[in-house]
Amino acid sequence: MSDIALSLLVLGAIAMCVGAWLAWNKGDRKRAGLMLVLAVIMALNVGIWTIPGPSDTTLAEEARN
């Protein structure tokens, strides 16, 4: 189940980057910046859950057990 959530988070981050680019081209700089900030936060969350910690297991693996 967590694999699906992480996949959706990555797809959401990509969609936010595309949306930010489109907003930037329309001249809506504030919305583009906020969308990029959200995309970075989403990517950091994926990294936190997938990068192994000191015990050589990821948080996603720990949650499954």
The first five atom37 places (N, CA, C, CB, O) and aatype in JSON, in Angstrom:
{
  "aatype": [12, 15, 3, 9, 0, 10, 15, 10, 10, 19, 10, 7, 0, 9, 0, 12, 4, 19, 7, 0, 17, 10, 0, 17, 2, 11, 7, 3, 1, 11, 1, 0, 7, 10, 12, 10, 19, 10, 0, 19, 9, 12, 0, 10, 2, 19, 7, 9, 17, 16, 9, 14, 7, 14, 15, 3, 16, 16, 10, 0, 6, 6, 0, 1, 2],
  "atom_mask": [
    [1, 1, 1, 1, 1],
    [1, 1, 1, 1, 1],
    [1, 1, 1, 1, 1],
    [1, 1, 1, 1, 1],
    [1, 1, 1, 1, 1],
    [1, 1, 1, 1, 1],
    [1, 1, 1, 1, 1],
    [1, 1, 1, 1, 1],
    [1, 1, 1, 1, 1],
    [1, 1, 1, 1, 1],
    [1, 1, 1, 1, 1],
    [1, 1, 1, 0, 1],
    [1, 1, 1, 1, 1],
    [1, 1, 1, 1, 1],
    [1, 1, 1, 1, 1],
    [1, 1, 1, 1, 1],
    [1, 1, 1, 1, 1],
    [1, 1, 1, 1, 1],
    [1, 1, 1, 0, 1],
    [1, 1, 1, 1, 1],
    [1, 1, 1, 1, 1],
    [1, 1, 1, 1, 1],
    [1, 1, 1, 1, 1],
    [1, 1, 1, 1, 1],
    [1, 1, 1, 1, 1],
    [1, 1, 1, 1, 1],
    [1, 1, 1, 0, 1],
    [1, 1, 1, 1, 1],
    [1, 1, 1, 1, 1],
    [1, 1, 1, 1, 1],
    [1, 1, 1, 1, 1],
    [1, 1, 1, 1, 1],
    [1, 1, 1, 0, 1],
    [1, 1, 1, 1, 1],
    [1, 1, 1, 1, 1],
    [1, 1, 1, 1, 1],
    [1, 1, 1, 1, 1],
    [1, 1, 1, 1, 1],
    [1, 1, 1, 1, 1],
    [1, 1, 1, 1, 1],
    [1, 1, 1, 1, 1],
    [1, 1, 1, 1, 1],
    [1, 1, 1, 1, 1],
    [1, 1, 1, 1, 1],
    [1, 1, 1, 1, 1],
    [1, 1, 1, 1, 1],
    [1, 1, 1, 0, 1],
    [1, 1, 1, 1, 1],
    [1, 1, 1, 1, 1],
    [1, 1, 1, 1, 1],
    [1, 1, 1, 1, 1],
    [1, 1, 1, 1, 1],
    [1, 1, 1, 0, 1],
    [1, 1, 1, 1, 1],
    [1, 1, 1, 1, 1],
    [1, 1, 1, 1, 1],
    [1, 1, 1, 1, 1],
    [1, 1, 1, 1, 1],
    [1, 1, 1, 1, 1],
    [1, 1, 1, 1, 1],
    [1, 1, 1, 1, 1],
    [1, 1, 1, 1, 1],
    [1, 1, 1, 1, 1],
    [1, 1, 1, 1, 1],
    [1, 1, 1, 1, 1]
  ],
  "atom_positions": [
    [[0.82, -1.2, 0.0], [0.0, 0.0, 0.0], [0.86, 1.26, 0.0], [-0.93, 0.0, 1.2], [0.53, 2.25, -0.65]],
    [[1.98, 1.22, 0.74], [2.83, 2.41, 0.78], [3.5, 2.66, -0.56], [3.88, 2.27, 1.89], [3.83, 3.79, -0.89]],
    [[3.72, 1.59, -1.34], [4.31, 1.76, -2.67], [3.4, 2.61, -3.55], [4.57, 0.4, -3.33], [3.88, 3.46, -4.31]],
    [[2.12, 2.37, -3.46], [1.15, 3.15, -4.25], [1.17, 4.61, -3.81], [-0.28, 2.57, -4.11], [1.16, 5.51, -4.65]],
    [[1.2, 4.84, -2.51], [1.22, 6.21, -1.99], [2.48, 6.95, -2.43], [1.12, 6.21, -0.46], [2.42, 8.11, -2.82]],
    [[3.63, 6.27, -2.36], [4.87, 6.9, -2.78], [4.87, 7.2, -4.28], [6.07, 6.02, -2.42], [5.36, 8.24, -4.71]],
    [[4.31, 6.28, -5.06], [4.22, 6.5, -6.5], [3.32, 7.69, -6.82], [3.68, 5.24, -7.2], [3.64, 8.5, -7.69]],
    [[2.21, 7.79, -6.12], [1.32, 8.93, -6.33], [1.96, 10.24, -5.9], [0.01, 8.73, -5.57], [1.73, 11.28, -6.51]],
    [[2.78, 10.19, -4.85], [3.49, 11.39, -4.42], [4.48, 11.86, -5.48], [4.23, 11.13, -3.11], [4.59, 13.06, -5.73]],
    [[5.19, 10.93, -6.1], [6.14, 11.29, -7.16], [5.38, 11.86, -8.36], [6.99, 10.04, -7.59], [5.78, 12.88, -8.92]],
    [[4.3, 11.21, -8.75], [3.5, 11.73, -9.87], [2.93, 13.11, -9.55], [2.36, 10.75, -10.22], [2.88, 13.98, -10.42]],
    [[2.51, 13.31, -8.31], [2.0, 14.61, -7.89], [3.07, 15.69, -7.94], [0.0, 0.0, 0.0], [2.8, 16.82, -8.34]],
    [[4.28, 15.33, -7.52], [5.39, 16.3, -7.56], [5.72, 16.69, -9.01], [6.64, 15.71, -6.88], [5.99, 17.86, -9.3]],
    [[5.69, 15.71, -9.9], [5.94, 16.01, -11.32], [4.84, 16.9, -11.87], [6.03, 14.71, -12.15], [5.11, 17.85, -12.6]],
    [[3.59, 16.6, -11.51], [2.46, 17.41, -11.96], [2.57, 18.84, -11.42], [1.13, 16.78, -11.53], [2.24, 19.8, -12.12]],
    [[3.03, 18.98, -10.18], [3.2, 20.32, -9.6], [4.29, 21.11, -10.35], [3.56, 20.23, -8.11], [4.15, 22.32, -10.55]],
    [[5.35, 20.44, -10.76], [6.41, 21.12, -11.52], [5.89, 21.58, -12.87], [7.62, 20.19, -11.71], [6.18, 22.69, -13.31]],
    [[5.11, 20.73, -13.53], [4.53, 21.12, -14.83], [3.56, 22.27, -14.63], [3.8, 19.92, -15.49], [3.57, 23.23, -15.41]],
    [[2.73, 22.18, -13.6], [1.8, 23.27, -13.31], [2.5, 24.57, -12.98], [0.0, 0.0, 0.0], [2.05, 25.65, -13.37]],
    [[3.61, 24.47, -12.25], [4.38, 25.67, -11.92], [4.96, 26.31, -13.17], [5.5, 25.34, -10.92], [4.98, 27.53, -13.3]],
    [[5.44, 25.47, -14.08], [5.99, 26.0, -15.33], [4.89, 26.71, -16.13], [6.62, 24.86, -16.18], [5.12, 27.79, -16.68]],
    [[3.71, 26.1, -16.2], [2.6, 26.73, -16.92], [2.17, 28.04, -16.26], [1.41, 25.77, -17.01], [1.9, 29.02, -16.94]],
    [[2.11, 28.04, -14.93], [1.74, 29.26, -14.21], [2.79, 30.35, -14.42], [1.57, 28.98, -12.72], [2.45, 31.52, -14.56]],
    [[4.07, 29.96, -14.44], [5.15, 30.94, -14.66], [5.01, 31.59, -16.04], [6.53, 30.26, -14.53], [5.18, 32.8, -16.18]],
    [[4.69, 30.77, -17.05], [4.54, 31.3, -18.4], [3.34, 32.23, -18.52], [4.41, 30.16, -19.39], [3.35, 33.14, -19.35]],
    [[2.31, 32.02, -17.71], [1.15, 32.9, -17.72], [1.39, 34.18, -16.94], [-0.05, 32.17, -17.16], [0.59, 35.12, -17.01]],
    [[2.49, 34.22, -16.19], [2.82, 35.43, -15.43], [2.42, 35.36, -13.97], [0.0, 0.0, 0.0], [2.58, 36.34, -13.24]],
    [[1.91, 34.24, -13.51], [1.5, 34.08, -12.12], [2.68, 33.55, -11.31], [0.27, 33.12, -12.0], [2.74, 32.36, -11.01]],
    [[3.6, 34.43, -10.97], [4.86, 34.04, -10.34], [4.66, 33.49, -8.93], [5.8, 35.23, -10.3], [5.33, 32.54, -8.53]],
    [[3.73, 34.09, -8.17], [3.51, 33.66, -6.8], [2.99, 32.22, -6.76], [2.52, 34.6, -6.1], [3.49, 31.41, -5.98]],
    [[2.01, 31.91, -7.59], [1.46, 30.55, -7.62], [2.51, 29.56, -8.1], [0.22, 30.49, -8.54], [2.58, 28.45, -7.58]],
    [[3.32, 29.94, -9.06], [4.38, 29.06, -9.56], [5.38, 28.75, -8.46], [5.09, 29.68, -10.77], [5.81, 27.61, -8.3]],
    [[5.75, 29.76, -7.71], [6.69, 29.55, -6.61], [6.13, 28.63, -5.54], [0.0, 0.0, 0.0], [6.84, 27.75, -5.03]],
    [[4.87, 28.83, -5.19], [4.24, 27.97, -4.18], [4.13, 26.54, -4.67], [2.87, 28.51, -3.81], [4.29, 25.6, -3.88]],
    [[3.85, 26.36, -5.94], [3.75, 25.0, -6.5], [5.12, 24.32, -6.48], [3.19, 25.05, -7.93], [5.21, 23.12, -6.22]],
    [[6.17, 25.06, -6.75], [7.52, 24.49, -6.69], [7.9, 24.13, -5.26], [8.54, 25.47, -7.28], [8.54, 23.1, -5.03]],
    [[7.53, 24.97, -4.3], [7.8, 24.66, -2.9], [7.09, 23.37, -2.51], [7.36, 25.83, -1.99], [7.68, 22.51, -1.84]],
    [[5.83, 23.22, -2.91], [5.09, 22.01, -2.61], [5.72, 20.79, -3.27], [3.65, 22.16, -3.05], [5.79, 19.72, -2.66]],
    [[6.18, 20.93, -4.51], [6.82, 19.81, -5.21], [8.1, 19.38, -4.48], [7.14, 20.2, -6.66], [8.39, 18.19, -4.38]],
    [[8.87, 20.34, -3.98], [10.09, 20.02, -3.24], [9.74, 19.29, -1.95], [10.91, 21.3, -2.93], [10.41, 18.32, -1.59]],
    [[8.71, 19.74, -1.24], [8.3, 19.09, 0.0], [7.84, 17.66, -0.28], [7.17, 19.89, 0.68], [8.16, 16.74, 0.48]],
    [[7.1, 17.47, -1.37], [6.65, 16.13, -1.72], [7.84, 15.22, -2.04], [5.68, 16.18, -2.92], [7.87, 14.06, -1.63]],
    [[8.81, 15.75, -2.77], [9.99, 14.96, -3.11], [10.81, 14.63, -1.86], [10.86, 15.72, -4.13], [11.34, 13.52, -1.75]],
    [[10.92, 15.56, -0.94], [11.63, 15.29, 0.31], [10.93, 14.2, 1.12], [11.74, 16.57, 1.14], [11.6, 13.36, 1.73]],
    [[9.61, 14.21, 1.13], [8.87, 13.17, 1.84], [9.15, 11.8, 1.23], [7.37, 13.46, 1.82], [9.33, 10.82, 1.96]],
    [[9.18, 11.72, -0.09], [9.5, 10.45, -0.74], [10.92, 10.02, -0.36], [9.36, 10.56, -2.28], [11.16, 8.85, -0.08]],
    [[11.84, 10.96, -0.35], [13.21, 10.64, 0.03], [13.32, 10.15, 1.45], [0.0, 0.0, 0.0], [14.05, 9.2, 1.73]],
    [[12.6, 10.78, 2.36], [12.63, 10.36, 3.76], [12.14, 8.92, 3.91], [11.77, 11.31, 4.63], [12.69, 8.15, 4.69]],
    [[11.1, 8.58, 3.15], [10.53, 7.23, 3.27], [11.33, 6.17, 2.53], [9.12, 7.23, 2.76], [11.2, 4.98, 2.84]],
    [[12.16, 6.55, 1.56], [12.83, 5.53, 0.74], [14.34, 5.43, 0.96], [12.57, 5.82, -0.69], [14.92, 4.41, 0.58]],
    [[14.98, 6.42, 1.53], [16.42, 6.36, 1.76], [16.67, 5.55, 3.04], [17.04, 7.79, 1.87], [16.08, 5.84, 4.08]],
    [[17.54, 4.54, 2.97], [17.8, 3.72, 4.16], [18.42, 4.53, 5.3], [18.72, 2.56, 3.79], [19.23, 5.44, 5.08]],
    [[18.03, 4.17, 6.51], [18.56, 4.82, 7.69], [19.72, 4.05, 8.26], [0.0, 0.0, 0.0], [20.31, 3.21, 7.58]],
    [[20.06, 4.32, 9.52], [21.2, 3.65, 10.15], [21.04, 2.13, 10.25], [21.42, 4.22, 11.54], [22.04, 1.4, 10.25]],
    [[19.82, 1.65, 10.32], [19.6, 0.2, 10.44], [19.52, -0.48, 9.07], [18.32, -0.07, 11.23], [19.11, -1.64, 8.99]],
    [[19.89, 0.22, 8.02], [19.87, -0.29, 6.64], [18.49, -0.72, 6.17], [20.82, -1.45, 6.52], [18.38, -1.55, 5.27]],
    [[17.44, -0.16, 6.76], [16.09, -0.39, 6.27], [15.42, 0.97, 6.07], [15.27, -1.28, 7.25], [15.76, 1.94, 6.76]],
    [[14.5, 1.03, 5.15], [13.77, 2.27, 4.91], [12.56, 2.33, 5.81], [13.36, 2.38, 3.43], [12.15, 1.32, 6.38]],
    [[11.98, 3.5, 5.95], [10.76, 3.64, 6.75], [9.62, 2.85, 6.13], [10.37, 5.14, 6.9], [8.78, 2.31, 6.84]],
    [[9.58, 2.78, 4.81], [8.53, 2.0, 4.14], [8.65, 0.52, 4.49], [8.62, 2.19, 2.61], [7.64, -0.14, 4.71]],
    [[9.88, 0.0, 4.54], [10.08, -1.39, 4.93], [9.72, -1.62, 6.39], [11.53, -1.8, 4.68], [9.15, -2.65, 6.74]],
    [[10.06, -0.66, 7.24], [9.72, -0.76, 8.66], [8.21, -0.78, 8.85], [10.34, 0.39, 9.45], [7.69, -1.51, 9.7]],
    [[7.49, 0.02, 8.07], [6.04, 0.08, 8.2], [5.37, -1.22, 7.76], [5.49, 1.24, 7.38], [4.32, -1.58, 8.29]],
    [[5.97, -1.92, 6.81], [5.41, -3.19, 6.35], [5.52, -4.28, 7.4], [6.09, -3.64, 5.08], [4.68, -5.17, 7.46]],
    [[6.55, -4.21, 8.22], [6.8, -5.28, 9.22], [6.01, -5.09, 10.47], [8.25, -5.35, 9.57], [6.11, -5.9, 11.39]]
  ]
}
